[in-house]
Amino acid sequence: SNDTWITTKVRSQLLTSDQVKSSNVKVTTENGEVFLLGLVTEREGKAAADIASRVSGVKRVTTAFTYIK
């Protein structure tokens, strides 16, 4: 499905980013909406959401991060 493709694409983009520790971020996609969860700094969270929003086919990005200071 397209959602699986989006999830894979977002994960690979996060892996190549030096702004995000991708191992801390869980990615799921439902009907083009990407959900990002995990334990991140605020800066990492913003970067991850930005990266996900640029992936083709993504309609919306919803974050449910736990922020570490």
Buried (B, 14 or more C-beta within 10 A) or exposed (E): EEBEEBBEBBBEBBEEBEBBBBEBBBBBBEEEBBBBBBBBBEEBBBBBBEBBEEBEEBEEBEBEBEEEE
